[in-house]
Structures are given as C-alpha cells and as structure tokens.
Amino acid sequence: MSDCFFHLDQTIYRRMQEMVLQERYNDPIDQSIRQFTHMLLSFAFMPVNKVPAAFSTLHATYPG
C-alpha cells in the first residue's frame, strides 16, 4: 500500500481542526499537541509490524 505523505498530513490536520485542537497545535508555549501530531505522522516511516505497539505507546502519552 502506498499513499502520499502530504495527503496523510492534511487528513490528520483536518481531523485536528474538527476536534478543535488547532489553537493548541499552534500554541507557541505548549508544543505537546504539535509534537504528538508529528509523532503520529512518523508512523508512515515505520515498518508495519511495529505500528500497533508504537500506537499503544503514543496513545498512553496523549496530552489531550
């Protein structure tokens, strides 16, 4: 399976907007949502078999 990283990024950012997280994403002091989003996007570069464990770990640290 192969998709465009740009479109993945856009989909995740739109979802954040729907969840009213854009303001927190752009907060210059609290970068936790921005960092979480970037870590989520990094899954695109992981071996598929590692994604479930990484997602579980990331989910446990969700700053929301």
Order of alpha helices (4+ residues) and beta strands (2+ residues): alpha-alpha-alpha-alpha
